Amino acid sequence: MTTIALLASLTALGYAAWYLILCIVAPWGRCRRCRGRRNHRTAIGTRRDCRRCEGTGRRVRIGRRIAEYIRPDYRAGNR
Protein backbone atom coordinates (compact mmCIF):
# COMPACT_ATOMS: atom_id res chain seq x y z
CA MET A 1 0.00 0.00 0.00
CA THR A 2 2.84 2.40 0.77
CA THR A 3 4.41 1.80 -2.64
CA ILE A 4 1.17 2.86 -4.35
CA ALA A 5 1.02 6.04 -2.27
CA LEU A 6 4.69 6.74 -2.98
CA LEU A 7 4.18 6.21 -6.70
CA ALA A 8 1.11 8.47 -6.73
CA SER A 9 2.89 11.26 -4.89
CA LEU A 10 5.96 10.99 -7.14
CA THR A 11 3.70 11.14 -10.18
CA ALA A 12 1.95 14.26 -8.87
CA LEU A 13 5.30 15.87 -8.02
CA GLY A 14 6.64 15.04 -11.48
CA TYR A 15 3.59 16.53 -13.15
CA ALA A 16 3.88 19.71 -11.06
CA ALA A 17 7.57 20.05 -11.97
CA TRP A 18 6.77 19.51 -15.66
CA TYR A 19 4.04 22.16 -15.55
CA LEU A 20 6.34 24.63 -13.80
CA ILE A 21 8.99 24.16 -16.50
CA LEU A 22 6.33 24.53 -19.17
CA CYS A 23 5.11 27.80 -17.65
CA ILE A 24 8.65 29.19 -17.58
CA VAL A 25 9.55 28.13 -21.12
CA ALA A 26 6.20 28.84 -22.81
CA PRO A 27 4.02 31.17 -20.70
CA TRP A 28 1.40 31.50 -23.45
CA GLY A 29 -1.15 28.81 -24.26
CA ARG A 30 -4.05 28.52 -26.65
CA CYS A 31 -7.28 30.28 -25.73
CA ARG A 32 -9.82 27.80 -24.43
CA ARG A 33 -12.83 29.48 -25.94
CA CYS A 34 -11.64 29.83 -29.54
CA ARG A 35 -9.00 27.05 -29.29
CA GLY A 36 -6.35 29.36 -30.76
CA ARG A 37 -8.30 30.11 -33.96
CA ARG A 38 -8.84 33.79 -32.97
CA ASN A 39 -12.56 33.69 -33.66
CA HIS A 40 -15.57 31.64 -32.64
CA ARG A 41 -19.07 30.97 -33.83
CA THR A 42 -21.93 32.88 -32.29
CA ALA A 43 -25.38 31.50 -31.52
CA ILE A 44 -26.69 32.43 -34.98
CA GLY A 45 -23.67 30.90 -36.78
CA THR A 46 -21.60 33.94 -37.68
CA ARG A 47 -17.94 34.28 -36.75
CA ARG A 48 -16.63 36.97 -34.40
CA ASP A 49 -13.30 37.79 -32.79
CA CYS A 50 -12.93 36.05 -29.47
CA ARG A 51 -13.58 38.43 -26.57
CA ARG A 52 -11.67 36.33 -24.05
CA CYS A 53 -8.31 36.58 -25.88
CA GLU A 54 -9.20 39.73 -27.85
CA GLY A 55 -8.64 37.96 -31.15
CA THR A 56 -5.05 36.89 -30.50
CA GLY A 57 -5.72 33.20 -29.91
CA ARG A 58 -3.31 33.24 -26.94
CA ARG A 59 -3.72 33.40 -23.18
CA VAL A 60 -1.40 33.42 -20.17
CA ARG A 61 -1.18 30.04 -18.44
CA ILE A 62 -2.56 29.78 -14.90
CA GLY A 63 0.79 28.63 -13.51
CA ARG A 64 2.48 31.72 -14.93
CA ARG A 65 -0.14 33.94 -13.31
CA ILE A 66 0.46 32.27 -9.95
CA ALA A 67 4.23 32.69 -10.34
CA GLU A 68 3.84 36.38 -11.18
CA TYR A 69 1.58 36.82 -8.14
CA ILE A 70 4.06 35.15 -5.75
CA ARG A 71 7.28 36.69 -7.15
CA PRO A 72 7.04 40.16 -5.48
CA ASP A 73 6.48 38.61 -2.04
CA TYR A 74 9.41 36.24 -2.56
CA ARG A 75 11.73 39.05 -3.63
CA ALA A 76 10.59 41.31 -0.77
CA GLY A 77 11.34 38.55 1.71
CA ASN A 78 14.87 38.04 0.39
CA ARG A 79 16.02 41.67 0.74
C-alpha positions as a LaTeX table, in Angstrom:
\begin{tabular}{lrrr}
\hline
Residue & $x$ (\AA) & $y$ (\AA) & $z$ (\AA) \\
\hline
Met1 & 0.00 & 0.00 & 0.00 \\
Thr2 & 2.84 & 2.40 & 0.77 \\
Thr3 & 4.41 & 1.80 & $-2.64$ \\
Ile4 & 1.17 & 2.86 & $-4.35$ \\
Ala5 & 1.02 & 6.04 & $-2.27$ \\
Leu6 & 4.69 & 6.74 & $-2.98$ \\
Leu7 & 4.18 & 6.21 & $-6.70$ \\
Ala8 & 1.11 & 8.47 & $-6.73$ \\
Ser9 & 2.89 & 11.26 & $-4.89$ \\
Leu10 & 5.96 & 10.99 & $-7.14$ \\
Thr11 & 3.70 & 11.14 & $-10.18$ \\
Ala12 & 1.95 & 14.26 & $-8.87$ \\
Leu13 & 5.30 & 15.87 & $-8.02$ \\
Gly14 & 6.64 & 15.04 & $-11.48$ \\
Tyr15 & 3.59 & 16.53 & $-13.15$ \\
Ala16 & 3.88 & 19.71 & $-11.06$ \\
Ala17 & 7.57 & 20.05 & $-11.97$ \\
Trp18 & 6.77 & 19.51 & $-15.66$ \\
Tyr19 & 4.04 & 22.16 & $-15.55$ \\
Leu20 & 6.34 & 24.63 & $-13.80$ \\
Ile21 & 8.99 & 24.16 & $-16.50$ \\
Leu22 & 6.33 & 24.53 & $-19.17$ \\
Cys23 & 5.11 & 27.80 & $-17.65$ \\
Ile24 & 8.65 & 29.19 & $-17.58$ \\
Val25 & 9.55 & 28.13 & $-21.12$ \\
Ala26 & 6.20 & 28.84 & $-22.81$ \\
Pro27 & 4.02 & 31.17 & $-20.70$ \\
Trp28 & 1.40 & 31.50 & $-23.45$ \\
Gly29 & $-1.15$ & 28.81 & $-24.26$ \\
Arg30 & $-4.05$ & 28.52 & $-26.65$ \\
Cys31 & $-7.28$ & 30.28 & $-25.73$ \\
Arg32 & $-9.82$ & 27.80 & $-24.43$ \\
Arg33 & $-12.83$ & 29.48 & $-25.94$ \\
Cys34 & $-11.64$ & 29.83 & $-29.54$ \\
Arg35 & $-9.00$ & 27.05 & $-29.29$ \\
Gly36 & $-6.35$ & 29.36 & $-30.76$ \\
Arg37 & $-8.30$ & 30.11 & $-33.96$ \\
Arg38 & $-8.84$ & 33.79 & $-32.97$ \\
Asn39 & $-12.56$ & 33.69 & $-33.66$ \\
His40 & $-15.57$ & 31.64 & $-32.64$ \\
Arg41 & $-19.07$ & 30.97 & $-33.83$ \\
Thr42 & $-21.93$ & 32.88 & $-32.29$ \\
Ala43 & $-25.38$ & 31.50 & $-31.52$ \\
Ile44 & $-26.69$ & 32.43 & $-34.98$ \\
Gly45 & $-23.67$ & 30.90 & $-36.78$ \\
Thr46 & $-21.60$ & 33.94 & $-37.68$ \\
Arg47 & $-17.94$ & 34.28 & $-36.75$ \\
Arg48 & $-16.63$ & 36.97 & $-34.40$ \\
Asp49 & $-13.30$ & 37.79 & $-32.79$ \\
Cys50 & $-12.93$ & 36.05 & $-29.47$ \\
Arg51 & $-13.58$ & 38.43 & $-26.57$ \\
Arg52 & $-11.67$ & 36.33 & $-24.05$ \\
Cys53 & $-8.31$ & 36.58 & $-25.88$ \\
Glu54 & $-9.20$ & 39.73 & $-27.85$ \\
Gly55 & $-8.64$ & 37.96 & $-31.15$ \\
Thr56 & $-5.05$ & 36.89 & $-30.50$ \\
Gly57 & $-5.72$ & 33.20 & $-29.91$ \\
Arg58 & $-3.31$ & 33.24 & $-26.94$ \\
Arg59 & $-3.72$ & 33.40 & $-23.18$ \\
Val60 & $-1.40$ & 33.42 & $-20.17$ \\
Arg61 & $-1.18$ & 30.04 & $-18.44$ \\
Ile62 & $-2.56$ & 29.78 & $-14.90$ \\
Gly63 & 0.79 & 28.63 & $-13.51$ \\
Arg64 & 2.48 & 31.72 & $-14.93$ \\
Arg65 & $-0.14$ & 33.94 & $-13.31$ \\
Ile66 & 0.46 & 32.27 & $-9.95$ \\
Ala67 & 4.23 & 32.69 & $-10.34$ \\
Glu68 & 3.84 & 36.38 & $-11.18$ \\
Tyr69 & 1.58 & 36.82 & $-8.14$ \\
Ile70 & 4.06 & 35.15 & $-5.75$ \\
Arg71 & 7.28 & 36.69 & $-7.15$ \\
Pro72 & 7.04 & 40.16 & $-5.48$ \\
Asp73 & 6.48 & 38.61 & $-2.04$ \\
Tyr74 & 9.41 & 36.24 & $-2.56$ \\
Arg75 & 11.73 & 39.05 & $-3.63$ \\
Ala76 & 10.59 & 41.31 & $-0.77$ \\
Gly77 & 11.34 & 38.55 & 1.71 \\
Asn78 & 14.87 & 38.04 & 0.39 \\
Arg79 & 16.02 & 41.67 & 0.74 \\
\hline
\end{tabular}
